[in-house]
Amino acid sequence: MSLIRHSLLIAVLFGASTASAQGSNLVRSDRAATPSNVPAEVLVVLAKEEPGEIDPQLKKLTALRRPPFNSFRSMKILSRPKLTLTAGKDALVSLPNGRRVKLTLLRVMPDGRYKVKAAINRPDKSDYLPLLQVVASAGDPFFVAGQTYQGGTLVVGVIVDPKKTAQ
Amino acid sequence: MESAKKEDEKLQMFFDGELAPEEEAAVRRSLESSPGGSAQLRDWEQLRDAMQSVSADWAADIDSNALFARIEADISAPVIPIDRPVRKPALRTVPGGRERRVWGAAATGFAAAAAIFLAVIAWPESSPNGGDRAVARGSEVLEVDFGPNTGTIFEVEGGAGQSLAVVWIDDEEVGLP
């Protein structure tokens, strides 16, 4: 009988230790899933339908050669600011037309993607894009396009955690 | 409805002979007052006579005194234990040391099964390619407010085949402040 008790005790202790290990894994993954700071990059591109040069740095971004971008024959990078997104804190990037991109990291989704809030407006105005919420995986951009500027169209790409680029 | 039920019960009691004499006479008069009731009364009387006849025949065949005497004798008889060889349970035929080993093996097997079960339940999920977990790719719009403008949401295929979100908003050119 003592042998049975001994075996059951071993089983229970093994299960408890495994569950404990699993719990600590969850804790670790939760901590990893809510980083305090995430690098990001904002790509400000002036696209025009007139034939011209496509900035060589954009050749890796094959999405910019597909609809609705395929009508543009020239693309020039106007700025490429790097910033750090902090959860719950706004990060601002100025655009050449006087508006500002406001980015806020909301949370990291269970599937590892970043939930980000964006807005593009002139200071203290809500004249263009009051609210946009997206989820984006690391290195995969989302784009906001359509602002007319200098005879072309501004294409704003936002890449969260750009070191993991896989466009 | 209730009166019909009471009437049936009264007829049943009449048939069983359970009514008081005056009630029985009243029911009988009521039945005899109609042709249908008279016929039913005759049927019941024939049935009752037949049942009484059969019952009397059975009672005559049974010697009730002898039957009760036999029952009482059986009840008062002393209990005699039956001397029958007792079969030992199959497990008792196993020698003591071996029996313990069998139980030990069973307990160990149970413990191992429980440990495997707990390990499978509690083991962290892993992706097929050995990563920590499957990570979704691409970007998508959850919510958008175009404000006073009109806009369109596109999905563009990225270089890795992932879907990338594009929000296109029509706009008048804004001059520098």
Boltz contact constraints between the chains, C-beta under 6 A:
constraints:
  - contact:
      token1: [A, 3]
      token2: [B, 104]
      max_distance: 6.0
  - contact:
      token1: [A, 3]
      token2: [B, 107]
      max_distance: 6.0
  - contact:
      token1: [A, 4]
      token2: [B, 107]
      max_distance: 6.0
  - contact:
      token1: [A, 7]
      token2: [B, 107]
      max_distance: 6.0
  - contact:
      token1: [A, 7]
      token2: [B, 108]
      max_distance: 6.0
  - contact:
      token1: [A, 7]
      token2: [B, 111]
      max_distance: 6.0
  - contact:
      token1: [A, 8]
      token2: [B, 111]
      max_distance: 6.0
  - contact:
      token1: [A, 10]
      token2: [B, 111]
      max_distance: 6.0
  - contact:
      token1: [A, 11]
      token2: [B, 111]
      max_distance: 6.0
  - contact:
      token1: [A, 11]
      token2: [B, 114]
      max_distance: 6.0
  - contact:
      token1: [A, 11]
      token2: [B, 115]
      max_distance: 6.0
  - contact:
      token1: [A, 14]
      token2: [B, 115]
      max_distance: 6.0
  - contact:
      token1: [A, 15]
      token2: [B, 118]
      max_distance: 6.0
  - contact:
      token1: [A, 18]
      token2: [B, 118]
      max_distance: 6.0
  - contact:
      token1: [A, 18]
      token2: [B, 119]
      max_distance: 6.0
  - contact:
      token1: [A, 18]
      token2: [B, 122]
      max_distance: 6.0
  - contact:
      token1: [A, 19]
      token2: [B, 122]
      max_distance: 6.0
  - contact:
      token1: [A, 22]
      token2: [B, 122]
      max_distance: 6.0
  - contact:
      token1: [A, 22]
      token2: [B, 124]
      max_distance: 6.0
  - contact:
      token1: [A, 25]
      token2: [B, 124]
      max_distance: 6.0
  - contact:
      token1: [A, 62]
      token2: [B, 159]
      max_distance: 6.0
  - contact:
      token1: [A, 63]
      token2: [B, 156]
      max_distance: 6.0
  - contact:
      token1: [A, 63]
      token2: [B, 158]
      max_distance: 6.0
  - contact:
      token1: [A, 63]
      token2: [B, 164]
      max_distance: 6.0
  - contact:
      token1: [A, 66]
      token2: [B, 156]
      max_distance: 6.0
  - contact:
      token1: [A, 68]
      token2: [B, 154]
      max_distance: 6.0
  - contact:
      token1: [A, 97]
      token2: [B, 174]
      max_distance: 6.0
  - contact:
      token1: [A, 98]
      token2: [B, 176]
      max_distance: 6.0
  - contact:
      token1: [A, 98]
      token2: [B, 177]
      max_distance: 6.0
  - contact:
      token1: [A, 111]
      token2: [B, 136]
      max_distance: 6.0
  - contact:
      token1: [A, 112]
      token2: [B, 135]
      max_distance: 6.0
  - contact:
      token1: [A, 113]
      token2: [B, 136]
      max_distance: 6.0
  - contact:
      token1: [A, 126]
      token2: [B, 147]
      max_distance: 6.0
  - contact:
      token1: [A, 129]
      token2: [B, 169]
      max_distance: 6.0
  - contact:
      token1: [A, 130]
      token2: [B, 145]
      max_distance: 6.0
  - contact:
      token1: [A, 130]
      token2: [B, 147]
      max_distance: 6.0
  - contact:
      token1: [A, 131]
      token2: [B, 145]
      max_distance: 6.0
  - contact:
      token1: [A, 132]
      token2: [B, 144]
      max_distance: 6.0
  - contact:
      token1: [A, 132]
      token2: [B, 167]
      max_distance: 6.0
  - contact:
      token1: [A, 133]
      token2: [B, 142]
      max_distance: 6.0
  - contact:
      token1: [A, 133]
      token2: [B, 143]
      max_distance: 6.0
  - contact:
      token1: [A, 134]
      token2: [B, 139]
      max_distance: 6.0
  - contact:
      token1: [A, 134]
      token2: [B, 141]
      max_distance: 6.0
  - contact:
      token1: [A, 134]
      token2: [B, 165]
      max_distance: 6.0
  - contact:
      token1: [A, 135]
      token2: [B, 140]
      max_distance: 6.0
  - contact:
      token1: [A, 136]
      token2: [B, 139]
      max_distance: 6.0
  - contact:
      token1: [A, 137]
      token2: [B, 136]
      max_distance: 6.0
  - contact:
      token1: [A, 137]
      token2: [B, 137]
      max_distance: 6.0
  - contact:
      token1: [A, 140]
      token2: [B, 138]
      max_distance: 6.0
  - contact:
      token1: [A, 140]
      token2: [B, 139]
      max_distance: 6.0
  - contact:
      token1: [A, 140]
      token2: [B, 162]
      max_distance: 6.0
  - contact:
      token1: [A, 142]
      token2: [B, 139]
      max_distance: 6.0
  - contact:
      token1: [A, 142]
      token2: [B, 165]
      max_distance: 6.0
  - contact:
      token1: [A, 143]
      token2: [B, 166]
      max_distance: 6.0
  - contact:
      token1: [A, 144]
      token2: [B, 167]
      max_distance: 6.0
  - contact:
      token1: [A, 145]
      token2: [B, 168]
      max_distance: 6.0
  - contact:
      token1: [A, 146]
      token2: [B, 168]
      max_distance: 6.0
  - contact:
      token1: [A, 146]
      token2: [B, 169]
      max_distance: 6.0
  - contact:
      token1: [A, 146]
      token2: [B, 170]
      max_distance: 6.0
  - contact:
      token1: [A, 146]
      token2: [B, 171]
      max_distance: 6.0
  - contact:
      token1: [A, 147]
      token2: [B, 171]
      max_distance: 6.0
  - contact:
      token1: [A, 148]
      token2: [B, 171]
      max_distance: 6.0
  - contact:
      token1: [A, 148]
      token2: [B, 173]
      max_distance: 6.0
  - contact:
      token1: [A, 166]
      token2: [B, 160]
      max_distance: 6.0
  - contact:
      token1: [A, 167]
      token2: [B, 158]
      max_distance: 6.0
  - contact:
      token1: [A, 167]
      token2: [B, 159]
      max_distance: 6.0
